[in-house]
Structures are given as structure tokens and as C-alpha cells.
């Protein structure tokens, strides 16, 4: 038996990966991950066995990683951002806990990384300085009606709302439905920041409004941050005050 560790590689740029995460990758015999994320760290993978699979093959990929660790190869499963935020940490832990304790690889735990929501917020200014909610618009594993309910409740609570997986080639109307829900509780002039490929060479950021933001380029590499009633934009920065007396 060998160790199996889950590693968050950060939003994309190697400089934004933690030293602890890099050390775990460099020490491993085998690296498993979504092929797009493997490409982000390929300069660290010389002489390592790589298990790279596409989207929708997460269970197969994680099962293979568990088997590699059982065979004696120190194995790391990578996720972009933080592996515990819409990443592979939960799936790996579920699979490990299904194994009889005497047959279970050593769990190396989860090494946290900079989440996409943190990277996007930093690019925009400081929009997450007060309470916020994070919602994924992917309905592959969560019913769409439940996602809409969560968006509705977060808007009623005047949270800043960060949207993961906001739009795909198949999901082109979901974000419009969310916008209509939020407009029931938020002003049309509420600032909305959109960051695509945060920290990567092709990073793009746009600041719009709740009225207009769905007209911007948004895809699965984008993260959308919708402000609260206190959020404002000044000199190109999006800011939600914490409430300090200035």
C-alpha cells in the first residue's frame, strides 16, 4: 500500500500553486487528473505515470488512482483550484472509505489550493469582503430546480453570489433564468464581474451589471461574481465594503 493524496493545483498559473502542493506532485510516482488540468502542470510530470481522462470520467479516473496506490505507487489526484471545492477530494474519500480498512491505501489528505473564486475576486478588486454564496450552475448531478432555489434564497439574503460553471454549449439558457431570479431581489445596476481563465496567460475580466452581464462572453472557464446591495465599482475595481468606518 502507498499513499494517495488529493492536491489542489490552484487556478492555473504555476506561481499560484502552493509549495506543499508542488512538493506532493514532485514526490509522487503517479499523477491522475482531468486532461486539461494535467496540461497545466506538465512541466512537473517528467518520468511520472499519468492517468489523464476527459470530462465525465471522474469515477473511473479516481478508481484507477486508488488501484495504483494499492499496487504501491505513491499517487496524487489533482484538481484545479481547491480540490475540496467542486473537486475530487470528496469522491476520493468516498472511494477510500468503501475499501476494507486493512486493504485501504494510506490517505494523504487534501492539500488545499487557491480556489477559482478567490483568483477571480482578486482580479476584480475585493468583491468578497462580506458574506457570499457559491453556486454551481451545472445540473449534471444537482437538479436544476434545486439550483434555482438556492440562487433565490441567496439573493433574498443579499449575499454576494459567485457562479461556477455558469454557461456551457449545452446550457445556454440557465444563466438567463438565474439572472431573472436575482432581478426579483437585486437592482438591475448591481455590479457583476466576469473573469475567464483567472491567473492564466489568456485571463479576461469584465465588469458589467445584473441588467447586462449575460450579453458578455461567458463559458465554462468563466467565474461570475454578482454583488450585494453594498457592492460598488470605482476606477475599474469591484468592491464590497466590510463596513469599516472611514
N, C-alpha and C positions, 0 to 999 in steps of 0.2 A: 504494500500500500504506500502511496505517496500523497503529497499534499495537493489539494485542489483549492485554488484561491480565485475570487472574483475581483476584477480590477476595473475601476472607472478611469478611463484614459483622458477625461476632460473633453472639452468641446471640439477639439481638432488639432490645434497647434501644439507641437511637442513641448514648447515652453510653458504651456498651461497644464502639463501633466505633473503630478506631484512626484517628488523624488522617491517616495515609498512605492508608488505605482510603477515607476520606471525600473526600480530595483527588482521588483517582483517579476516583471516581464523579462528582464535580462537574465534572471536566475532560472527561469522555467525551462523545461525540456520541450513542452508543447503549449501552443497558444491556440485558443479556439475563439471564434468571433464571426460576426456578420462581415461579409467580404468588404463592404465599404469601409468599415472601421479597421479591418486588418490593413488596408492600404494606407491608412493614416499613420500607422506605426511600423511600416515595412522596413524602415531603416534599422529597427531594433531586433529584427527577426532572423538574422543570419544564422544558419546551421540549426534552426529550430523546426520541429514538426509543426505544421499549421493545419488546423481544421477550420476551413472557411466555407460557410454556407450562405445561401441567399435569404431574403426576407421570407417569412412564413415557415422557416425550417428550424426555429429556435429549440423546439423539444429534441429533435434529432441531434442537433449540434451539442446541446448540453448533455444528452445521454452519452454521446461519444467522448466528451470531456471526462465524464465520470468514469467511463471504462478505461480511459488512458491512465487516470490516476490509480485505478485499481490494479492496472498492469505494472505500476511502479514508476510512471513518468510524472515528474512534478509538472502540474498543469495549471494554466491560468486561463480563465474565461474573461474576455474583455467586453466592455460596453462603453459606448460613448457617454460623455458627461459623467454622471454619478451612476454606478451600477445598481444602486438601490432606488433610483428614481426612473421608473419605466424601463429598467434594465434587466439584467439576467440574475441578479442576486437572489430574488425570490424563487425563481424556477430552479436554480442550482440547489438551494437549500431544501426545497420540496423533494427533489430527486434524491438528495443525500439522506434525508430523513426517512425515505421509503426503504432504504437499504438496512438489512440487519446490522446492528451496531458492530458486530465482530467482522463484517465484510465491508464496512464503510470507509472510504478514503478519509484521511485527515482533512478536516475543513480548515482552510487557512483564513477564513473570514472574508469580509468585503473591505477592500481598500477604497475609500471614497475618492471621488474626483470632483472637479468643478462642473456643476450642472449647467445645461444649456440655458436654463432660466437665469442663472447668475451671470453667465457670459453675455447674454442679450441685454440684461439690465445694465451691466457695466458699460456696454456700448452706447446705450441710450442716455445715460446720466445716472439718476438714482430713483427709479420709479418704484422700487420695492422697499422703501424705507418704513412703510407701515404695513399693517396686516394685508396678506394677499392669499389668493387661492390659485392652485394649479390644476388645470383640467385638460385632459387629452380628448381631442375630438374624434379619435379613431374608435369606430364602433365594431371592430373585429371581435373583441372579447367583452365589450360592455354595451348593453342595449342602448340604442340611441335615445329612447325616451328617458332613461336614467341620466344620460349625459345632459340632456336639456334641463332636467330637473335640477341637477347640480349647478348648472350655469344660472338658472333662475334664482336659486337660493343664494348663490354668491353675489349676484347683482343686488338682491334685496338687502344683503348685509353690507353693501357699499365697499366690498373688497376690491383691491386691485386684482385683476384676473389675468393670469398667464395661460395661454393656449398652446399646448403641444400638438403636433400632428394636425395643423389647422386645415390643410387642404391637400387633396391628392387628385390624381387624374380621374379616379372613380368617385371621389367625394367632393363634388364641386358646389353643392348647394348647402351643405351642413353649416358652413361658416356664415352664410346669409341667414339661416334660421337662428343661429346663436346671436347674431347682430340684432335681429328683431326682438329677441327675448331681452337682451340687455337694454335696448332702447325704451323698454317699459319702465325702467328704473333709473337710467343714466341719461344725462344730457347728450344730445347729438354732437355737442362740441367737446365731449370728453376726449382727452388725448389718447391716442393709440400708437404704440411703437411697434414696428415690424423689423426684425433682424433676421437675415438669412445668412447661413454659413458663418455663424459667430466665431470670431478669432481666426478663421481660415483666410487664405490669401484673397478669396473672392467674396469676402464679407460685404454685405449691403445692408444699410439701415435706412429706414424711412419713418418719419413721424407724421401721422395723419390724425383723423378724428373718427369717432364712432360712426358718424354720418357717412364718411367717405372711404374708410380703410379697405373695404372689400374690393375696391377698384385697383388696389396696388397688386404687384406681383407677390403671390403667396404660394408656397408649396410645402412639401414635407420637410424641407431643410430650413423652414422659417419658424420663428417663435414670435408670437403676438402677445404684447402686453397692453392691457386695457386699463386705463387709470381709474381711480376712485373720484369722488366728488371734490377731493382736495388736490388732485394731481394737476400740474400746470406745465406749460412749456415756455422756456425763456432762452433766447440766444442759442437755440438748437438743442437744448437739454430738456429732457423729460424728468420731472421731479415730483415726488410725493412727500410733502413735509412730514417730519416725525412729530412736530408740534413744539419744538424748542422756541422759547421767547427770544426774539431777535430785536 
